[in-house]
Structures are given as C-alpha cells and as structure tokens.
C-alpha cells in the first residue's frame, strides 16, 4: 500500500505509513544541523516549501498537555477531519488566513495523526509514531482562538485507522 504523495518535490514519506516526529521533520529537510529543532507545537509551517504540517495527537492526557493544548481533533468520516488550531490562532490572523486560503495561496496542508503521545514498555517511555494521512483541503471553520477547522483529505482514511480517529464511533 506504499504510495507517495506528489508535493512538488522529492519526499520519502508514504501515505498511511508510521513515522516518528524526527523522521517527518528530516524528510522535509527541517534539520539545518545536528541539533534537535526547537519545535514543540503540533503545527509546523515550512515557508520555503509552502506547507503546513499538522501533528495530531487524538487522546491527550492532562498530565502531558496544558488546558490550552487539549485540542479536540477527530475524523468525521473517511474524508473529513475536524481539527482545532492553536488557541491563539484567530480567523483574521496570518496563520488563520493561510489555513482558510491555502488553495488560493498554492500552499499545502499535511495531516499526521497518532492515538496518544507515548507507549510504556516496562519503565521505558517511547514516543508513539504518527500515521501520514496525506494532503487536506480547507472546507470550513467555526470559531476563533482556537479555530475549529474541517479539512477534507484527498485520500480516504483506511478503515483500520478510521475507528481510532473517530470519536463518534462507539465500540
């Protein structure tokens, strides 16, 4: 099922595969030297590539996140995904306008999602990888600070991931 997405440049990431945050950042040449990048947010705008990368953790533990970062993110269907922007992003801000107008601006939005932040194996804590869901297009939004945005994925979320990403499915 390995499928690359045409981003307009060479990118080694395959749709629906799992990657660590560092692998994702490296794939986009985010590292400029051997140091770790100072990126803690769940979003990254790569101005040189005109791409927004959304790093989504679905099930957030209060011990790992502040009240302002307990975003409510989930799939609505195999193509639609509800995402909350950072709490400081308004619809009139440059970032909010970039999300809303990304097609006009010829920018791309990529979604990477994981169920939870960490896995525990005995006394060792490992960061869970993200699944690459691919390109998304703005559909609409409600609210501001944070913005509640509906994205339409170019490719459907596979059934094996849909149940994990959809809070509306009981089971």
C-alpha positions in Angstrom: 0.0 0.0 0.0 3.1 2.3 -0.2 2.0 5.4 -2.0 3.9 8.6 -2.3 2.1 12.0 -2.4 3.1 14.5 -5.1 4.2 17.5 -3.1 6.1 19.2 -5.9 9.5 18.0 -4.6 11.1 14.7 -3.6 9.7 13.4 -0.3 10.4 9.9 1.0 7.2 9.6 3.1 4.5 7.1 2.0 0.8 7.6 2.7 -0.6 5.7 5.7 2.9 4.7 7.0 4.1 5.4 10.5 6.9 7.9 11.3 8.5 9.5 14.3 8.3 13.3 14.5 12.1 13.3 13.8 11.7 11.2 10.7 8.9 13.5 9.4 11.0 16.7 10.1 14.0 15.1 8.4 12.0 14.1 5.4 11.2 17.8 4.9 14.8 18.9 5.5 13.8 20.7 8.6 17.1 19.9 10.3 19.7 22.5 9.4 22.4 21.0 11.6 22.9 18.1 14.1 20.8 19.8 16.9 17.2 18.9 17.6 14.8 21.5 16.2 13.1 23.7 18.7 9.6 22.5 17.7 7.1 21.7 20.5 3.9 22.7 18.9 1.6 20.5 16.9 1.9 22.5 13.8 4.8 23.5 11.6 4.8 25.9 8.7 7.6 25.3 6.2 7.7 28.7 4.4 10.3 27.5 1.9 8.0 24.6 0.8 4.7 26.5 1.4 3.5 23.5 3.5 1.7 23.3 6.9 2.3 20.1 8.8 -0.3 19.2 11.4 0.9 16.8 14.1 -2.3 15.5 15.7 -2.4 13.5 19.0 -6.0 12.3 19.4 -6.1 11.1 23.0 -4.4 13.7 25.2 -3.6 13.0 28.8 -4.0 16.0 31.1 -0.5 15.3 32.6 1.1 15.8 29.2 -0.8 18.8 27.9 -1.8 22.2 29.2 -5.5 23.2 29.2 -4.9 25.4 26.2 -3.4 22.5 24.2 -6.1 19.9 24.9 -7.3 20.2 21.3 -10.4 18.4 20.1 -9.3 16.6 16.9 -11.1 13.7 15.3 -12.2 12.2 12.0 -15.8 12.8 11.0 -15.8 10.4 8.1 -13.2 8.7 5.9 -12.6 12.0 4.1 -13.4 14.7 6.7 -11.3 15.6 9.7 -12.1 18.1 12.5 -9.0 19.9 13.8 -8.6 22.7 16.3 -5.9 25.3 15.6 -3.6 26.6 18.3 -5.5 28.5 21.0 -4.0 31.8 19.8 -4.9 31.4 16.1 -7.8 33.6 15.0 -9.5 33.6 11.7 -8.1 37.0 10.9 -4.5 36.2 11.8 -1.9 35.5 9.1 -1.9 31.8 10.1 -5.7 31.6 10.1 -5.9 33.2 6.7 -3.2 30.9 5.4 -5.4 27.9 6.5 -8.6 29.3 5.0 -7.0 30.5 1.8 -4.3 27.7 1.3 -5.7 26.8 -2.2 -5.5 30.4 -3.4 -2.0 30.7 -1.9 -0.9 27.4 -3.6 0.1 26.1 -0.1 -0.4 22.5 1.0 -1.7 21.1 4.3 -0.5 17.7 5.5 -2.0 15.7 8.4 -0.1 13.3 10.6 -2.0 11.6 13.4 -1.4 9.3 16.3 -3.6 7.9 19.0 -1.7 9.0 22.1 1.6 10.6 22.9 3.5 7.7 24.5 3.8 4.0 24.8 5.2 2.4 28.0 7.2 -0.8 27.9 8.1 -1.5 31.5 9.8 1.5 32.8 10.7 2.8 29.3 8.5 5.5 27.7 8.6 5.7 23.9 7.0 8.4 21.8 4.3 6.9 19.5 4.8 7.4 15.8 2.4 9.4 13.6 0.4 7.9 10.7 0.6 10.0 7.5 -2.9 10.7 6.3 -1.8 12.9 3.4 -3.0 16.2 1.9 -6.0 18.0 3.1 -8.1 20.9 1.8 -10.0 23.5 3.9 -13.7 23.0 3.9 -14.9 25.4 6.6 -14.4 26.6 10.1 -16.2 27.9 13.2 -14.9 30.0 16.0 -11.6 31.7 16.6 -8.9 31.2 19.2 -8.9 28.3 18.5 -10.4 27.8 15.1 -12.4 24.6 14.6 -11.5 23.6 11.0 -13.0 20.9 8.9 -10.4 19.5 6.4 -11.2 17.2 3.5 -8.5 14.6 2.9 -7.5 13.9 -0.7 -7.4 10.2 0.1 -9.7 8.3 2.5 -8.7 7.3 5.9 -8.3 3.4 5.8 -10.9 1.5 7.8 -8.2 0.2 10.2 -7.4 3.8 11.2 -10.9 5.3 11.0 -12.1 3.7 14.3 -9.0 5.1 16.1 -9.5 8.6 14.7 -13.3 8.9 15.0 -14.6 9.8 18.5 -18.2 9.4 17.2 -17.8 5.6 16.6 -18.8 3.6 19.6 -17.2 0.2 20.1 
